[in-house]
Amino acid sequence: MAKTFRDLLNETKASIREIDVQTADHLRREGALLVDVREQDEVDQGMVPEALHIPRGYLELQIEEKAPGRDRPIAIYCAGGTRSAFAAKALQDLGYTDVTSVSGGFTAWKNANLPWGVPRSLSPDQRRRYSRHLLIPEVGEAGQQKLLDAKVLLVGAGGLGSPAAFYLAAAGVGTLGVLDADTVDDSNLQRQILHTTDRLGVAKVDSARTAIESLNPDVRVIGHNTRLHKENVLDIFSGYDIILDGTDNFATRYLINDACVLLNKPNIHGSIFRFEGQATTFIAGQGPCYRCLFPTPPPPELAPSCAEAGVLGVLPGTIGLLQATEVIKLILGIGDPLVGRLLTYDALTTEFRALRLSRDPHCPMCGPDAPTSLDDIEYTDVACAIPAYALASR
């Protein structure tokens, strides 16, 4: 004789443990994981704080990635207690040892005046745009919200800033500051992909805004059409979470470093020269700063600019993407950033090499006698590419 749905539900409930909402709330406060198996449109109307949302149809597919520990207490809820019963049985079959179904579900939870709230949620358009991010357990909707909330400043809208800007915008970094005082020149277009022929003579910050907003209307672009100096750097940097250094001269690199140390801001550094590039991440207190690596700039004859020495057009794409990747890892709090490591790249041999870096205990900027302001620091304007002489001496 065929079973009815009611028969199947009764058998399922007989094989699992059910708890009331008060017990579920107690377990939540004791560290149990609450899993919400309702659909997205239901969750948009409200959910239990800190609950893990996995729609019932994806539970078996996603639970092992999102909740790998099979012995942690798990309480599952839906709207009324039916879907959660079947979900609890499914987790038991997967080997989870302490699973319960919340009787009455979210409806009973609200009626009992237990804590709940309406979560921030992505719009339908955003869910489509960032759908590949939402599929990654380490990102998901919570991670995408972090990206949308983040504020990143790109110092330089040139070879390094261009690819970084495009990919950070595409990823949904919500606020991108662009600082550059130059205008678009046709000699830029071989590598500075933010800009186009029809925008020759346009301020780079305005050209960057056009390109970024065309790619992703979610992104707010703040233009800083100015040169960076010690009178404005702290004020500008204070409005951002992360600074990406895409500059090509030592004076500005030292200024960026020093401001980031004083403000405790991550500094994502990159540099390029002919066929070679390098990238690293400086975070004050966690690893060396730029002055730990290069205490003083080299003489001008040892540091030609790209205009003097040239650069392969695709090279800044590689290094700029590495910088953008570092930014995203820091925003999401995932992976192993390049703190204390300098990643070098040779485009001719297609070889990467990671060099371990140490803090200088006597560093004039992050050492024990570090200054508390920029007032007494001089910044010598020396054009530079990669200071290879300094690397060879370490």
N, C-alpha and C positions, 0 to 999 in steps of 0.2 A: 504494500500500500504506500503510495507516494506521500511524502511529508509536506505539510503546509509550512508557510513561513513562520507561523506561530509555533509549530512543533520545533522547527530548527532554532528559533530564538530561545525557547524554553530549554532545549538541550544545551545550547551554548551558555546560557546563564547558569545552568547547573554545573558547568565545568570550570567556571571562573569565580573570582571573588568580587563582590560588589560592595561599595562603601558609600556612605552618605556624604553630602557636600561638606559638612563640618569636619569629618575625618579627613577628607581630601585636603581641606585648607590646613589642617594641622600637619599633615604629611608634607605639604608644600613648604610650610615654615620650617620644617625639620630637614629640608634639603631634597625631598623627593622631586622627581621630574613630572610635571603635568604635561600631557600631550593632548592637543586640541585637534581632533580629526574631522572638524567641520570643513565646509567649502569656504573659499576665499570671501565670497559675498556675505556669508554669515559672520566670519571673523571681523570683517570691516565694521560690523555693528557693535563689536565689543568682544573682549576675551579676558581670561584670567592673567594677571601680571606674570611675566616671565615664563608663561607657558610656551612650549614648543609647538608650532603649527605644522602639521603634516596632513594634508587632506587624506581621507580614508583610502582613496584609490591609489595613493602613492606610499602608503605606510610601509608595506613589506619592502618596497624598493629603496626607501630612503632611511629607514630607522637605524640600520646598522652603521651608516656613516654619521648620522646626527646624534645617536645615542649608543655608542659602541659598548659601553659597560653593561653587561647583561644582569648584573646583580644589584644595580641601583633600583630603589623603589620607583615604580612608574604608575601614575594614576591617569587613566585615559578618560576624556569626556567628549561628548558631542552635544547636540541640542537637548536631547531628552533621555539618552541612555541606551538607545538601540544600537547605533553604529559603534559606540564605544565597547559594547559587549563583544561584538564580532571582532573588533580590533584587539581587545585584550586576549581573546582566544588565539588570534593570529600571532601575537607576540609570544604567548606561551609556547606555541608550536615552533617558534624560532629559537627557543631556549632562554628567553627572559624569565628570570626566576621569581620576581616579585612584582606582579602586574595586577592592577585592579581596575575595575570600571566604575565610574562615578554615576550612581543612580540619580536619575532626574536631570543629569547633564547641566549645561550652562543655564537653562531656564531655572532649575532649582537653585543654582548658585546665586543668581541675581535675586531671586525671591527671598533668599536667606540673608540678603544685604551683606554678602561677602565681597571683598575687594575685586573690582574689575574696572576696565577702562576701554576706551575706543583707541585702538592702536593707530599710529601713523601708518599710512599705507600709500603705495604707489598708485598713480592713476592708471587706467587701462592702457593709455598710450605709453606710459613709462614701463609698464610690465612687458609690453611688446618690444620696446626699444632695448631694454636691458635683460631680455629673457635668457640670454646665455649666461649672464652673471647670476641670475636667480637660480639656475640649475646647479651652481657650484656650492657645495655645503659651506665652504670657507667664506663665501660672499653672501649669497641669499638676499632676501629683502632687507634684513637688518644691515648688512654690509653696504648694500646699495644706498640706503639712507645715510650711512656714514659718508659715502662718497658725495652725495648731493649736499650734505651739510659742510663739507670741507672747503677751506679757503687756501688756495695755493698761489704764490707769487712767482711769476716767471721773470727773472731779471735778464732781459735780452730777448728780443723777438727775431733772432737770427737763425744761424744754422742749427744750434742745439735747441733753442726755444721753439722752433717751428714744429718738429716732430713731436716734442713733448707736449706742446699745446694741443695738437690735433688728437693725440691719443688720450690725454687727460680729459679733454672735452668729450670725446666719444665715450669714455668710460663713465661720464656723468659727474665729474667733479664740479660741484655746484657754483663755485666762485673762482674765477681765474683772473688774477691781476697780471697785467702785462706792462712792464717797465722798459721803455726804450725811447731815446730822444732823437733817433734818426728817421730819415724818410727812405722809402723804397727806391733802390737803384737797380739798374738792369744787371749790374755785376753781382747782385745778391741772388738772382733767380736760379743760379746753378745749384744752390744748396738750401736756400731759405724758402721752403715750400709753402709757408703761410701766405706768401705774396705772389702776385700775378702781374703780367705785363700791363694789363689795363689799370693797375694801381701804382704805376711808376710816379714818383714824386709825392705820394701820399704818406702821411706819418705812419710809421710801422705799427704803432698802437692802434690806429684806426683800421689799417689793413688787417691786422690780426683780429680785431673785433668782427669785421665783416666775415672773415673765414670761419671763425669759431661759431658765431651765431648762425651761420648758414648750415653748419654741421649739426649743432645741437641747441635748440632754443631753450633747453633747461638751464644752460650755463649763463651765469651773469659775468660779463667781462668788465673789469675795472681798468681803465687805461691810465697809466702814469707817463705822460709825455714829458719826461724830465731826465736829467742826468742824476745819478746817485752820488751823494756826497754826505759827509758826516753830519751836516746840519739837518738833513731830511731823512736819513736812512732809518733811524729808530722809529720815527713817527710812521713811516710807510710800512715797515716790517711788522709793527705791532698789530696790524689788522689782519694778519695771515697766520695760518697754522704751520706751513712748511714753505721754505724758500728754495727755489731751483735756480742754481747759478749757471747761466748760459753765456757768461761774459768771456772776453778774450784779452783782458789786460790785468796785470798784477795788482794795480792800485785798487780796482773795483773788487777783485777777488778777496784781497785782504780786508777791505771795508765790509763786504758781505759776511766774511767769516767773523770778524770782530763784533758786528751787530748781532749775529746769530748767537754767539757765545753770551753776550750780555743779556739778550732776551730769551735765552734757552730755546731757540728755534732750530729744528733740523735744517741742515744745509746740504742740499743734494748737488754735488759738484760734478762737472764734466769739462773736459778740454780735448781739443783736436789739433792735429798738425800733420799736414800732407796725407800720409796713409795710416797714422797712428792716433789712437784715442785712449782716454782713460776716464773712469768714473768711480766715485766713492760717496759715502754718506757720512757727514760729520754731525754728531750730536754731542753737545757739551756734557761732560761728565761720564759719557758711555764709551768714548774712544778719543783718538787724537782730533785736534782741529787742524785747519789748513796751515797755521803757523808752526804746528808741531812738525809737519812735513817739510815746509819751505820757510824757514825762519826769516830769510831775507830774499828779495827778488834778485835775479841774475842781472848782470850788466846787459844793456840793450842789445849788444852785438850777439849775445847768446840766446836772445829771445825774440826772434823775428815774428812779426804778425802774419796772419794768413794772407794779407794783401801782398806781403813781401815774399813769403815762402810758398803759398798756395795750399789748397786742401782738396782732396778728392770729394766730389760732390755728394756721394752717398755716405761718406764716413759720419757726418753729424747725424744722419738718420739712425745709425746703429747706436751711437753714444746717447743721443737724445731719448731714444726708446728705453735704454737702460735707466736713464734718470727718471723717466715717467714711471717705469716699473717700481723703482725704489719709492717714489711718492705714494703709489697705490698700496704697496705693502705696508707702509707706515700708517696710512689712513685706516686700513682694515685691521692692522695689528697682526699680520700673518707673515710667515716666512722668516728668513734670516737676512736682514738688511746688510748692506756693505759697510757696516760700522767696523772700523779697524781693519778694513781690507781695501786695497786699491786694485780695481780690475782694469787691466790694460788690454788693448786690442790692436792687432796688426792686420790691416785689411789685405795686405799683399800675401801673407801666409795663412790668413783666416785662423789666427791663433789668439786665444784668450789666455791671460796669465793673471793669477791673483796673488798679490803681494801683501803679506801681513804688516800691519802698521802698529806702532806703539806710541803712546802719549809721551811727550817730552816733559819730564818732571819739572823742568825749568822754563817751560813755554811762557813767553811774555804775555800771552793772552789768556790761556786757560790754566796756567800754573799758579802756585801759591801767592805770587805777587801780582796777580792780574789786576788791571785797571778796572775802575767802576764806571768809567765814561770814555768817550772817544776824544775828549777835548785835547789831550796832549799827544795824540798819535798823528804822525805825518804819513800821508799816502802818496808815494812817488809814482808818477804816471809812467809805467813801463809796459809797452805792448808785449804780449807773450803768446806763445803757443803752449806746447808741453815742456815743462822745465826738466828735460831729460838729464841734465847735468846733476840735478838734485837727487833724482832717483838713483843714479849711478853711485852717488856718494853715500847712500844709506845701507 
